Amino acid sequence: MTRTSDLNPHPLEFERFLYAPVGEDRRGYVVTVLSTLARLGLDPWSETAELATLGRDAAGTRLGALLSRFGDVPALVSDHGTVARELSMLLPDASPTHSMKRATTTVAPGGAPSRGAVWTLVAIIGAGVQSLFARRPGPDE
């Protein structure tokens, strides 16, 4: 039987923080913490793991510095500190769990692909092969 951690290698305790909104962008779309960190060129799960180990105050300060660099959400320009403090309350407790430790080592640049990435690639290739066979004309065509 497949374990949930094999299907989603990222810690579940990060989801509340990563999927929290930071505000609306200029087009009116809600932007999440995950999207913000990714747009800043950071790995959202690694950054969240580091923030969680800092404690709430230090995490709020670091997150505030990151949000101040993010210009896609106009409201963050003047209010990044308040938003960062509120978001830091959504971080898991500072005691590192096994899954939080795993988050910092899930995917390293130039490292081996994770098991989830390999299975995703296999599924994509399988779907491609299946679509090739589904398009073959039958004997009546």
Residue pairs with C-beta under 8 A, 6 or more apart in sequence:
5 99
6 115
6 116
7 116
8 116
9 102
9 106
9 114
9 115
9 116
10 45
10 103
10 106
11 45
11 49
11 92
11 97
11 99
11 100
11 102
11 103
12 99
13 92
13 97
13 99
13 100
14 45
14 48
14 49
14 52
14 92
14 100
14 103
16 90
17 33
17 48
17 87
17 90
17 91
17 92
18 32
18 33
18 34
18 37
18 44
18 45
18 48
19 32
19 33
19 34
20 32
20 33
20 87
20 90
21 30
21 31
21 32
22 31
22 32
22 33
22 36
22 67
22 70
22 73
22 76
22 83
22 87
23 30
23 31
23 73
23 74
23 75
23 76
23 83
24 30
24 31
24 73
24 75
25 31
25 72
25 73
26 72
26 74
31 72
31 73
33 44
33 48
33 87
34 44
36 66
36 67
36 70
36 72
36 73
37 43
37 44
37 47
37 48
37 66
38 44
39 70
39 72
40 66
40 69
40 70
42 66
43 107
45 103
45 104
45 106
46 103
46 104
46 106
47 66
48 91
48 103
49 96
49 100
49 101
49 103
49 104
50 104
51 59
51 62
51 63
51 88
51 91
52 59
52 91
52 92
52 93
52 94
52 96
52 100
53 94
53 96
53 100
54 62
54 94
55 94
56 88
56 89
56 91
57 88
59 88
59 91
60 81
60 84
60 85
60 87
60 88
61 84
63 84
63 87
63 88
64 80
64 81
64 83
64 84
64 85
66 84
67 76
67 80
67 83
67 84
68 76
68 80
70 76
70 80
71 77
75 83
76 83
92 100
106 114
107 113
107 114
107 117
113 121
